[in-house]
Each structure stands twice: as C-alpha cells, then as structure tokens.
Amino acid sequence: MEQTVDINNKITPVLADAAELAIMSQGSLEIANTMRQGIKRLIKEVTDTFGPIKQKTHSAWKEAVAQEKKYLDPLETADKRLKDKMGQYLLTEQAERQKETDRLAEIARKEKEKEIEKANKKLEALMDKAGNLDAQIEALAAELQKQTSDDEAAIIRAQLNGLLAKKASLDQKVSAQAAQAEQAITAPTIIPSAPEKPKVNGMSFRTEKRGNVINKLLIVQACAKGSVPLDVLDINTTILNKLVNAGLTIPGVVIETVPITSTRTK
C-alpha cells in the first residue's frame, strides 16, 4: 500500500506537467523529451512493482486453466464427435425423407395425369356422339324438306324432335364433362409428405450454407460491379500500411502522414 502511495505521488505532478506543456520551440521540445524519459522510468517502476503480483496471480490462473483444459478437452472432443455423428445422421435422414417425398409427388403427378386423361376421353366420347346426332339431325331436316306426303313428314318430324331432345340432353352432359375435365386440369396436385420421425427431446436441427473462397479475384470483381456488398472484403491494414510506406500507390486509398516519435531513457 505504501509503495502504491509513493508511486501515485510521483505520477500526479507528471500528469499535470504533461497536460500543461505547450511545445512551441526547440527548448520546449527538449523539455518534452526529458519529461517522456521520466515517464518511461515511472512506467518501469510501475511494472516492476506490480509485475511480481501479476506473475503470481497469472501463474495461478495458468495452472487453473491447465487443469480445466485437462478435463474439458476430452469432453469437448467427445461432444463434437457426437454432434458430427448426429448431424450426419440427420442429413442422411433428411435426404431419404426428401427422396420419399419426391417419390410420392411423382405418384401424385401420374395419378392426376390419369384423371385428366380419363376426363378428356369421356368428353371426346360425348362430343363424338353429339357429332353423330348433328349429322342425323341434318339428314332428317333435309329429308323433311323434300317430303310432299303429310304422313311421312309427320313421321320424320317426330324422329327429328326426338333427336333434338337427345341432342339437348347430350349437350348438357358435354358441358358438365367439360367442366369436370377443366377442374381436373386446374386442381392443385396434393403431394403428401413423407412421415417425420419423432423429435428428440431437447434437440433441434437445421441446415445453413457456408461459403468457401476458391477465387478471391472473382469476389473483388463482383464487389466492384456492386453485385456483392463490400462488407465481404476485409482490408488488412497492416499489409496496406507496409505497401504504402514502400511507396506503392493504391487506388481508393488516401495517404495520411502520421508523426511517430521515439524517446530513449538514459
């Protein structure tokens, strides 16, 4: 405690002097340099004072970390091994479930195709019948116009009325079958999903995509075009500053000159 009070008494005036000093001449520059030498000596005194304390606590901390690591590492390795196995199993199960869903979807698609084909065939058959009736009605109407005998005309007219009634009924059936065929075509295909396995209590599962860089230049070009956000680029300022100090001109970089002074203690 006494030692820290003594250090504090030394530091306080130095801090005030450093704050108040204005460097306006060569003489004040030399004063500042002398003050820095004194500050560096105080820094060494502080580190020498607290270094052994830090070393002692740090050694104890390192020992605790080592003991902790001794037990945690195998547990974390085992946990990761199980996690990887679980993930691989769930990915395989997900792929199998998707495969089954695709199989069921194909079955549903084929069933719908059969339903549409069946409805269209019924519609075609009805339309063929309607076409035959039209031909018969047309033939009887032509024959009726030729008749001079009232008795024969009456017989033909009765036959014609019967065909017309049958045609009207058949037209209704054609319209109804056409609507049914249209409904079969436009109705959404119901695709059953493959059954899910029971969930494991306390476990969740999801997938996410990860990007692996195989060509940095393509990424830079994409950023330049604006199709990829610039945030994906991480500028290494350490290398950037080395290149700038080596005299390299880099597009998009403004060079700033920063003063760096060094003071050696006596």
Phi and psi restraints in degrees (value plus and minus 20) as a CYANA .aco file:
   2 GLU   PHI     -80.8   -40.8
   2 GLU   PSI     -58.7   -18.7
   3 GLN   PHI     -87.8   -47.8
   3 GLN   PSI     -58.9   -18.9
   4 THR   PHI     -89.4   -49.4
   4 THR   PSI     -55.0   -15.0
   5 VAL   PHI     -84.1   -44.1
   5 VAL   PSI     -61.6   -21.6
   6 ASP   PHI     -83.6   -43.6
   6 ASP   PSI     -61.3   -21.3
   7 ILE   PHI     -84.8   -44.8
   7 ILE   PSI     -62.0   -22.0
   8 ASN   PHI     -82.1   -42.1
   8 ASN   PSI     -59.4   -19.4
   9 ASN   PHI     -85.0   -45.0
   9 ASN   PSI     -51.7   -11.7
  10 LYS   PHI     -95.9   -55.9
  10 LYS   PSI     -56.6   -16.6
  11 ILE   PHI     -94.3   -54.3
  11 ILE   PSI     -60.7   -20.7
  12 THR   PHI     -73.3   -33.3
  12 THR   PSI     -72.1   -32.1
  13 PRO   PHI     -86.3   -46.3
  13 PRO   PSI     -51.1   -11.1
  14 VAL   PHI     -85.9   -45.9
  14 VAL   PSI     -60.5   -20.5
  15 LEU   PHI     -82.9   -42.9
  15 LEU   PSI     -61.5   -21.5
  16 ALA   PHI     -85.7   -45.7
  16 ALA   PSI     -63.7   -23.7
  17 ASP   PHI     -83.4   -43.4
  17 ASP   PSI     -61.1   -21.1
  18 ALA   PHI     -84.8   -44.8
  18 ALA   PSI     -56.7   -16.7
  19 ALA   PHI     -91.2   -51.2
  19 ALA   PSI     -54.7   -14.7
  20 GLU   PHI    -106.5   -66.5
  20 GLU   PSI     -43.0    -3.0
  21 LEU   PHI     -87.0   -47.0
  21 LEU   PSI     108.5   148.5
  22 ALA   PHI    -131.4   -91.4
  22 ALA   PSI     105.0   145.0
  23 ILE   PHI    -112.7   -72.7
  23 ILE   PSI      84.7   124.7
  24 MET   PHI    -144.9  -104.9
  24 MET   PSI     -24.1    15.9
  25 SER   PHI    -173.1  -133.1
  25 SER   PSI     153.5   193.5
  26 GLN   PHI     -83.8   -43.8
  26 GLN   PSI     -57.0   -17.0
  27 GLY   PHI     -83.9   -43.9
  27 GLY   PSI     -64.6   -24.6
  28 SER   PHI     -88.5   -48.5
  28 SER   PSI     -48.6    -8.6
  29 LEU   PHI     -85.2   -45.2
  29 LEU   PSI     -61.8   -21.8
  30 GLU   PHI     -86.7   -46.7
  30 GLU   PSI     -56.7   -16.7
  31 ILE   PHI     -82.1   -42.1
  31 ILE   PSI     -63.4   -23.4
  32 ALA   PHI     -82.2   -42.2
  32 ALA   PSI     -61.6   -21.6
  33 ASN   PHI     -84.0   -44.0
  33 ASN   PSI     -61.4   -21.4
  34 THR   PHI     -82.5   -42.5
  34 THR   PSI     -61.3   -21.3
  35 MET   PHI     -82.9   -42.9
  35 MET   PSI     -59.2   -19.2
  36 ARG   PHI     -83.8   -43.8
  36 ARG   PSI     -58.0   -18.0
  37 GLN   PHI     -82.1   -42.1
  37 GLN   PSI     -60.4   -20.4
  38 GLY   PHI     -86.6   -46.6
  38 GLY   PSI     -59.3   -19.3
  39 ILE   PHI     -83.1   -43.1
  39 ILE   PSI     -62.2   -22.2
  40 LYS   PHI     -82.1   -42.1
  40 LYS   PSI     -57.6   -17.6
  41 ARG   PHI     -86.3   -46.3
  41 ARG   PSI     -58.2   -18.2
  42 LEU   PHI     -85.4   -45.4
  42 LEU   PSI     -59.9   -19.9
  43 ILE   PHI     -79.5   -39.5
  43 ILE   PSI     -63.3   -23.3
  44 LYS   PHI     -84.3   -44.3
  44 LYS   PSI     -59.1   -19.1
  45 GLU   PHI     -83.8   -43.8
  45 GLU   PSI     -61.2   -21.2
  46 VAL   PHI     -84.5   -44.5
  46 VAL   PSI     -67.0   -27.0
  47 THR   PHI     -85.6   -45.6
  47 THR   PSI     -55.9   -15.9
  48 ASP   PHI     -87.5   -47.5
  48 ASP   PSI     -52.3   -12.3
  49 THR   PHI     -93.2   -53.2
  49 THR   PSI     -67.4   -27.4
  50 PHE   PHI    -113.8   -73.8
  50 PHE   PSI     -30.6     9.4
  51 GLY   PHI     -77.6   -37.6
  51 GLY   PSI     -72.1   -32.1
  52 PRO   PHI     -79.7   -39.7
  52 PRO   PSI     -57.8   -17.8
  53 ILE   PHI     -83.9   -43.9
  53 ILE   PSI     -66.1   -26.1
  54 LYS   PHI     -83.0   -43.0
  54 LYS   PSI     -60.4   -20.4
  55 GLN   PHI     -82.8   -42.8
  55 GLN   PSI     -61.2   -21.2
  56 LYS   PHI     -84.0   -44.0
  56 LYS   PSI     -69.9   -29.9
  57 THR   PHI     -87.2   -47.2
  57 THR   PSI     -55.1   -15.1
  58 HIS   PHI     -87.2   -47.2
  58 HIS   PSI     -59.5   -19.5
  59 SER   PHI     -82.4   -42.4
  59 SER   PSI     -61.7   -21.7
  60 ALA   PHI     -84.9   -44.9
  60 ALA   PSI     -59.5   -19.5
  61 TRP   PHI     -85.0   -45.0
  61 TRP   PSI     -62.5   -22.5
  62 LYS   PHI     -82.9   -42.9
  62 LYS   PSI     -59.0   -19.0
  63 GLU   PHI     -85.0   -45.0
  63 GLU   PSI     -62.1   -22.1
  64 ALA   PHI     -84.1   -44.1
  64 ALA   PSI     -60.9   -20.9
  65 VAL   PHI     -84.4   -44.4
  65 VAL   PSI     -61.7   -21.7
  66 ALA   PHI     -83.2   -43.2
  66 ALA   PSI     -64.2   -24.2
  67 GLN   PHI     -84.3   -44.3
  67 GLN   PSI     -61.3   -21.3
  68 GLU   PHI     -82.5   -42.5
  68 GLU   PSI     -64.8   -24.8
  69 LYS   PHI     -81.4   -41.4
  69 LYS   PSI     -56.5   -16.5
  70 LYS   PHI     -77.0   -37.0
  70 LYS   PSI     -57.1   -17.1
  71 TYR   PHI    -114.6   -74.6
  71 TYR   PSI     -52.3   -12.3
  72 LEU   PHI     -93.6   -53.6
  72 LEU   PSI     -60.2   -20.2
  73 ASP   PHI     -75.8   -35.8
  73 ASP   PSI     -72.0   -32.0
  74 PRO   PHI     -84.1   -44.1
  74 PRO   PSI     -54.2   -14.2
  75 LEU   PHI     -86.6   -46.6
  75 LEU   PSI     -63.6   -23.6
  76 GLU   PHI     -87.9   -47.9
  76 GLU   PSI     -55.0   -15.0
  77 THR   PHI     -83.9   -43.9
  77 THR   PSI     -64.9   -24.9
  78 ALA   PHI     -83.4   -43.4
  78 ALA   PSI     -60.6   -20.6
  79 ASP   PHI     -84.1   -44.1
  79 ASP   PSI     -63.1   -23.1
  80 LYS   PHI     -85.1   -45.1
  80 LYS   PSI     -59.8   -19.8
  81 ARG   PHI     -81.4   -41.4
  81 ARG   PSI     -64.8   -24.8
  82 LEU   PHI     -85.9   -45.9
  82 LEU   PSI     -60.5   -20.5
  83 LYS   PHI     -81.0   -41.0
  83 LYS   PSI     -63.5   -23.5
  84 ASP   PHI     -83.9   -43.9
  84 ASP   PSI     -62.7   -22.7
  85 LYS   PHI     -84.1   -44.1
  85 LYS   PSI     -62.5   -22.5
  86 MET   PHI     -82.8   -42.8
  86 MET   PSI     -64.1   -24.1
  87 GLY   PHI     -82.8   -42.8
  87 GLY   PSI     -61.7   -21.7
  88 GLN   PHI     -85.6   -45.6
  88 GLN   PSI     -61.1   -21.1
  89 TYR   PHI     -82.0   -42.0
  89 TYR   PSI     -65.2   -25.2
  90 LEU   PHI     -87.5   -47.5
  90 LEU   PSI     -55.3   -15.3
  91 LEU   PHI     -84.2   -44.2
  91 LEU   PSI     -63.2   -23.2
  92 THR   PHI     -83.7   -43.7
  92 THR   PSI     -64.0   -24.0
  93 GLU   PHI     -83.8   -43.8
  93 GLU   PSI     -58.5   -18.5
  94 GLN   PHI     -84.4   -44.4
  94 GLN   PSI     -61.9   -21.9
  95 ALA   PHI     -84.9   -44.9
  95 ALA   PSI     -60.9   -20.9
  96 GLU   PHI     -85.5   -45.5
  96 GLU   PSI     -59.5   -19.5
  97 ARG   PHI     -85.5   -45.5
  97 ARG   PSI     -59.9   -19.9
  98 GLN   PHI     -84.6   -44.6
  98 GLN   PSI     -59.0   -19.0
  99 LYS   PHI     -81.6   -41.6
  99 LYS   PSI     -62.1   -22.1
 100 GLU   PHI     -87.4   -47.4
 100 GLU   PSI     -59.1   -19.1
 101 THR   PHI     -83.1   -43.1
 101 THR   PSI     -60.8   -20.8
 102 ASP   PHI     -83.5   -43.5
 102 ASP   PSI     -58.4   -18.4
 103 ARG   PHI     -84.5   -44.5
 103 ARG   PSI     -64.5   -24.5
 104 LEU   PHI     -85.2   -45.2
 104 LEU   PSI     -56.3   -16.3
 105 ALA   PHI     -85.0   -45.0
 105 ALA   PSI     -58.6   -18.6
 106 GLU   PHI     -85.8   -45.8
 106 GLU   PSI     -60.4   -20.4
 107 ILE   PHI     -82.5   -42.5
 107 ILE   PSI     -64.3   -24.3
 108 ALA   PHI     -83.3   -43.3
 108 ALA   PSI     -59.5   -19.5
 109 ARG   PHI     -83.6   -43.6
 109 ARG   PSI     -63.3   -23.3
 110 LYS   PHI     -86.4   -46.4
 110 LYS   PSI     -58.2   -18.2
 111 GLU   PHI     -83.0   -43.0
 111 GLU   PSI     -59.9   -19.9
 112 LYS   PHI     -86.8   -46.8
 112 LYS   PSI     -60.8   -20.8
 113 GLU   PHI     -79.8   -39.8
 113 GLU   PSI     -61.3   -21.3
 114 LYS   PHI     -84.2   -44.2
 114 LYS   PSI     -61.0   -21.0
 115 GLU   PHI     -84.1   -44.1
 115 GLU   PSI     -62.2   -22.2
 116 ILE   PHI     -86.0   -46.0
 116 ILE   PSI     -63.1   -23.1
 117 GLU   PHI     -82.1   -42.1
 117 GLU   PSI     -62.0   -22.0
 118 LYS   PHI     -83.5   -43.5
 118 LYS   PSI     -64.5   -24.5
 119 ALA   PHI     -84.9   -44.9
 119 ALA   PSI     -59.3   -19.3
 120 ASN   PHI     -87.6   -47.6
 120 ASN   PSI     -57.9   -17.9
 121 LYS   PHI     -84.5   -44.5
 121 LYS   PSI     -61.4   -21.4
 122 LYS   PHI     -82.1   -42.1
 122 LYS   PSI     -61.8   -21.8
 123 LEU   PHI     -83.9   -43.9
 123 LEU   PSI     -62.1   -22.1
 124 GLU   PHI     -83.6   -43.6
 124 GLU   PSI     -61.5   -21.5
 125 ALA   PHI     -82.7   -42.7
 125 ALA   PSI     -63.5   -23.5
 126 LEU   PHI     -84.4   -44.4
 126 LEU   PSI     -59.5   -19.5
 127 MET   PHI     -88.7   -48.7
 127 MET   PSI     -53.8   -13.8
 128 ASP   PHI     -83.3   -43.3
 128 ASP   PSI     -64.0   -24.0
 129 LYS   PHI     -81.9   -41.9
 129 LYS   PSI     -62.4   -22.4
 130 ALA   PHI     -82.5   -42.5
 130 ALA   PSI     -58.1   -18.1
 131 GLY   PHI     -85.4   -45.4
 131 GLY   PSI     -60.6   -20.6
 132 ASN   PHI     -83.6   -43.6
 132 ASN   PSI     -62.2   -22.2
 133 LEU   PHI     -82.7   -42.7
 133 LEU   PSI     -60.1   -20.1
 134 ASP   PHI     -79.2   -39.2
 134 ASP   PSI     -62.0   -22.0
 135 ALA   PHI     -85.0   -45.0
 135 ALA   PSI     -62.5   -22.5
 136 GLN   PHI     -85.3   -45.3
 136 GLN   PSI     -62.8   -22.8
 137 ILE   PHI     -82.6   -42.6
 137 ILE   PSI     -62.1   -22.1
 138 GLU   PHI     -83.5   -43.5
 138 GLU   PSI     -60.9   -20.9
 139 ALA   PHI     -85.9   -45.9
 139 ALA   PSI     -63.4   -23.4
 140 LEU   PHI     -86.8   -46.8
 140 LEU   PSI     -59.1   -19.1
 141 ALA   PHI     -82.7   -42.7
 141 ALA   PSI     -59.1   -19.1
 142 ALA   PHI     -87.5   -47.5
 142 ALA   PSI     -60.5   -20.5
 143 GLU   PHI     -86.1   -46.1
 143 GLU   PSI     -56.3   -16.3
 144 LEU   PHI     -84.4   -44.4
 144 LEU   PSI     -56.0   -16.0
 145 GLN   PHI     -88.5   -48.5
 145 GLN   PSI     -45.9    -5.9
 146 LYS   PHI    -102.0   -62.0
 146 LYS   PSI     -41.8    -1.8
 147 GLN   PHI     -88.9   -48.9
 147 GLN   PSI     118.0   158.0
 148 THR   PHI    -131.2   -91.2
 148 THR   PSI     -34.4     5.6
 149 SER   PHI    -111.1   -71.1
 149 SER   PSI     107.0   147.0
 150 ASP   PHI     -83.4   -43.4
 150 ASP   PSI     -57.9   -17.9
 151 ASP   PHI     -85.9   -45.9
 151 ASP   PSI     -66.1   -26.1
 152 GLU   PHI     -86.9   -46.9
 152 GLU   PSI     -56.9   -16.9
 153 ALA   PHI     -83.2   -43.2
 153 ALA   PSI     -58.7   -18.7
 154 ALA   PHI     -84.8   -44.8
 154 ALA   PSI     -60.1   -20.1
 155 ILE   PHI     -85.0   -45.0
 155 ILE   PSI     -66.1   -26.1
 156 ILE   PHI     -84.0   -44.0
 156 ILE   PSI     -58.7   -18.7
 157 ARG   PHI     -84.1   -44.1
 157 ARG   PSI     -58.8   -18.8
 158 ALA   PHI     -85.5   -45.5
 158 ALA   PSI     -62.5   -22.5
 159 GLN   PHI     -83.3   -43.3
 159 GLN   PSI     -60.8   -20.8
 160 LEU   PHI     -84.5   -44.5
 160 LEU   PSI     -61.7   -21.7
 161 ASN   PHI     -83.7   -43.7
 161 ASN   PSI     -58.0   -18.0
 162 GLY   PHI     -84.1   -44.1
 162 GLY   PSI     -62.6   -22.6
 163 LEU   PHI     -85.7   -45.7
 163 LEU   PSI     -57.7   -17.7
 164 LEU   PHI     -84.8   -44.8
 164 LEU   PSI     -59.3   -19.3
 165 ALA   PHI     -86.0   -46.0
 165 ALA   PSI     -61.7   -21.7
 166 LYS   PHI     -84.5   -44.5
 166 LYS   PSI     -59.0   -19.0
 167 LYS   PHI     -84.2   -44.2
 167 LYS   PSI     -61.3   -21.3
 168 ALA   PHI     -83.2   -43.2
 168 ALA   PSI     -61.5   -21.5
 169 SER   PHI     -85.6   -45.6
 169 SER   PSI     -60.1   -20.1
 170 LEU   PHI     -88.1   -48.1
 170 LEU   PSI     -56.3   -16.3
 171 ASP   PHI     -81.0   -41.0
 171 ASP   PSI     -58.7   -18.7
 172 GLN   PHI     -83.5   -43.5
 172 GLN   PSI     -61.4   -21.4
 173 LYS   PHI     -85.3   -45.3
 173 LYS   PSI     -59.3   -19.3
 174 VAL   PHI     -82.3   -42.3
 174 VAL   PSI     -64.6   -24.6
 175 SER   PHI     -81.9   -41.9
 175 SER   PSI     -63.1   -23.1
 176 ALA   PHI     -85.3   -45.3
 176 ALA   PSI     -61.3   -21.3
 177 GLN   PHI     -89.5   -49.5
 177 GLN   PSI     -54.1   -14.1
 178 ALA   PHI     -84.8   -44.8
 178 ALA   PSI     -60.3   -20.3
 179 ALA   PHI     -85.3   -45.3
 179 ALA   PSI     -58.7   -18.7
 180 GLN   PHI     -86.4   -46.4
 180 GLN   PSI     -59.8   -19.8
 181 ALA   PHI     -85.4   -45.4
 181 ALA   PSI     -60.8   -20.8
 182 GLU   PHI     -83.1   -43.1
 182 GLU   PSI     -60.8   -20.8
 183 GLN   PHI     -84.5   -44.5
 183 GLN   PSI     -58.6   -18.6
 184 ALA   PHI     -84.9   -44.9
 184 ALA   PSI     -53.3   -13.3
 185 ILE   PHI     -95.7   -55.7
 185 ILE   PSI     -63.8   -23.8
 186 THR   PHI    -106.4   -66.4
 186 THR   PSI     -37.1     2.9
 187 ALA   PHI     -83.5   -43.5
 187 ALA   PSI     114.8   154.8
 188 PRO   PHI     -85.1   -45.1
 188 PRO   PSI     123.3   163.3
 189 THR   PHI     -98.7   -58.7
 189 THR   PSI     101.0   141.0
 190 ILE   PHI    -104.7   -64.7
 190 ILE   PSI      94.2   134.2
 191 ILE   PHI    -125.1   -85.1
 191 ILE   PSI      93.0   133.0
 192 PRO   PHI     -92.0   -52.0
 192 PRO   PSI     123.6   163.6
 193 SER   PHI    -110.3   -70.3
 193 SER   PSI     128.9   168.9
 194 ALA   PHI     -84.9   -44.9
 194 ALA   PSI     120.9   160.9
 195 PRO   PHI     -82.2   -42.2
 195 PRO   PSI     119.8   159.8
 196 GLU   PHI    -106.2   -66.2
 196 GLU   PSI     128.2   168.2
 197 LYS   PHI     -98.7   -58.7
 197 LYS   PSI     133.3   173.3
 198 PRO   PHI     -76.2   -36.2
 198 PRO   PSI     120.2   160.2
 199 LYS   PHI     -94.2   -54.2
 199 LYS   PSI     125.9   165.9
 200 VAL   PHI    -104.6   -64.6
 200 VAL   PSI     108.2   148.2
 201 ASN   PHI     -81.6   -41.6
 201 ASN   PSI     109.1   149.1
 202 GLY   PHI      62.5   102.5
 202 GLY   PSI     -11.1    28.9
 203 MET   PHI    -144.6  -104.6
 203 MET   PSI     118.0   158.0
 204 SER   PHI    -143.7  -103.7
 204 SER   PSI     137.1   177.1
 205 PHE   PHI    -164.9  -124.9
 205 PHE   PSI     114.7   154.7
 206 ARG   PHI    -172.3  -132.3
 206 ARG   PSI     145.8   185.8
 207 THR   PHI    -140.1  -100.1
 207 THR   PSI     128.8   168.8
 208 GLU   PHI    -163.0  -123.0
 208 GLU   PSI     136.1   176.1
 209 LYS   PHI    -113.1   -73.1
 209 LYS   PSI     124.2   164.2
 210 ARG   PHI    -142.9  -102.9
 210 ARG   PSI     117.6   157.6
 211 GLY   PHI    -116.0   -76.0
 211 GLY   PSI     111.7   151.7
 212 ASN   PHI    -134.2   -94.2
 212 ASN   PSI      99.3   139.3
 213 VAL   PHI     -94.0   -54.0
 213 VAL   PSI     106.3   146.3
 214 ILE   PHI    -139.9   -99.9
 214 ILE   PSI     -32.7     7.3
 215 ASN   PHI    -173.4  -133.4
 215 ASN   PSI      78.9   118.9
 216 LYS   PHI     -83.3   -43.3
 216 LYS   PSI     -56.7   -16.7
 217 LEU   PHI     -81.4   -41.4
 217 LEU   PSI     -60.0   -20.0
 218 LEU   PHI     -83.5   -43.5
 218 LEU   PSI     -56.7   -16.7
 219 ILE   PHI     -86.0   -46.0
 219 ILE   PSI     -64.2   -24.2
 220 VAL   PHI     -81.3   -41.3
 220 VAL   PSI     -63.0   -23.0
 221 GLN   PHI     -83.4   -43.4
 221 GLN   PSI     -58.9   -18.9
 222 ALA   PHI     -86.1   -46.1
 222 ALA   PSI     -58.6   -18.6
 223 CYS   PHI     -85.4   -45.4
 223 CYS   PSI     -59.2   -19.2
 224 ALA   PHI     -84.1   -44.1
 224 ALA   PSI     -54.7   -14.7
 225 LYS   PHI     -97.7   -57.7
 225 LYS   PSI     -37.3     2.7
 226 GLY   PHI      69.7   109.7
 226 GLY   PSI     -15.4    24.6
 227 SER   PHI    -101.6   -61.6
 227 SER   PSI     -35.1     4.9
 228 VAL   PHI    -149.2  -109.2
 228 VAL   PSI     114.4   154.4
 229 PRO   PHI     -80.6   -40.6
 229 PRO   PSI     124.4   164.4
 230 LEU   PHI     -84.0   -44.0
 230 LEU   PSI     -39.3     0.7
 231 ASP   PHI     -80.4   -40.4
 231 ASP   PSI     -40.0     0.0
 232 VAL   PHI     -93.3   -53.3
 232 VAL   PSI     -36.8     3.2
 233 LEU   PHI    -110.5   -70.5
 233 LEU   PSI     107.9   147.9
 234 ASP   PHI    -130.0   -90.0
 234 ASP   PSI      88.0   128.0
 235 ILE   PHI     -97.7   -57.7
 235 ILE   PSI     105.9   145.9
 236 ASN   PHI    -105.6   -65.6
 236 ASN   PSI      77.5   117.5
 237 THR   PHI     -86.0   -46.0
 237 THR   PSI     -49.1    -9.1
 238 THR   PHI     -83.1   -43.1
 238 THR   PSI     -69.2   -29.2
 239 ILE   PHI     -87.2   -47.2
 239 ILE   PSI     -58.2   -18.2
 240 LEU   PHI     -78.3   -38.3
 240 LEU   PSI     -66.7   -26.7
 241 ASN   PHI     -86.0   -46.0
 241 ASN   PSI     -56.4   -16.4
 242 LYS   PHI     -83.5   -43.5
 242 LYS   PSI     -62.1   -22.1
 243 LEU   PHI     -86.5   -46.5
 243 LEU   PSI     -60.9   -20.9
 244 VAL   PHI     -83.6   -43.6
 244 VAL   PSI     -63.6   -23.6
 245 ASN   PHI     -89.3   -49.3
 245 ASN   PSI     -40.4    -0.4
 246 ALA   PHI    -103.1   -63.1
 246 ALA   PSI     -21.9    18.1
 247 GLY   PHI      77.5   117.5
 247 GLY   PSI     -13.8    26.2
 248 LEU   PHI     -98.2   -58.2
 248 LEU   PSI     113.8   153.8
 249 THR   PHI    -114.1   -74.1
 249 THR   PSI     101.8   141.8
 250 ILE   PHI    -134.3   -94.3
 250 ILE   PSI     103.4   143.4
 251 PRO   PHI     -78.3   -38.3
 251 PRO   PSI     116.9   156.9
 252 GLY   PHI      66.0   106.0
 252 GLY   PSI     -17.4    22.6
 253 VAL   PHI    -137.7   -97.7
 253 VAL   PSI     105.6   145.6
 254 VAL   PHI    -117.4   -77.4
 254 VAL   PSI     107.1   147.1
 255 ILE   PHI    -104.4   -64.4
 255 ILE   PSI     108.0   148.0
 256 GLU   PHI    -136.9   -96.9
 256 GLU   PSI     109.0   149.0
 257 THR   PHI    -110.8   -70.8
 257 THR   PSI     100.0   140.0
 258 VAL   PHI    -133.7   -93.7
 258 VAL   PSI     107.0   147.0
 259 PRO   PHI     -92.5   -52.5
 259 PRO   PSI     115.3   155.3
 260 ILE   PHI    -149.2  -109.2
 260 ILE   PSI      96.2   136.2
 261 THR   PHI    -130.3   -90.3
 261 THR   PSI     132.8   172.8
 262 SER   PHI    -154.0  -114.0
 262 SER   PSI     111.1   151.1
 263 THR   PHI    -139.9   -99.9
 263 THR   PSI     107.1   147.1
 264 ARG   PHI    -117.6   -77.6
 264 ARG   PSI     118.6   158.6
 265 THR   PHI    -102.3   -62.3
 265 THR   PSI     126.9   166.9
